């Protein structure tokens, strides 16, 4: 069982795909205890790069799309995905420990389009 994170769009539009060089989508997710910030930027012709930060003790971050799942490169609370195809996406964050007693350790974002 997982806990769904809420979303706040800081720049860009969650329903608009990131395609142009000047396009960048910045999303902030939170469950009130754990916060995550994600930047989506164009990379290759038909792909994007995701860079993110989580303020909890992160064990794993996965990007879930219809075509499959991708495991993030992790460094501390930072994570990244290269060569991400466009489409509906969701992030799943596994924390090493809950931020509070009885807190969730498996968090998922709502779906967003990149």
Secondary structure, DSSP 8 states (H G I E B T S, - for coil): --EE-EEEEEES-TTS---STT-EEEEEEE-SS-EEEEEEEE-STTEEEEEEEESS-EEEEEEEETTEEEE-EEETTEEEEEEEESSEEEEEEEESS-SSTT--SEEE---EE-
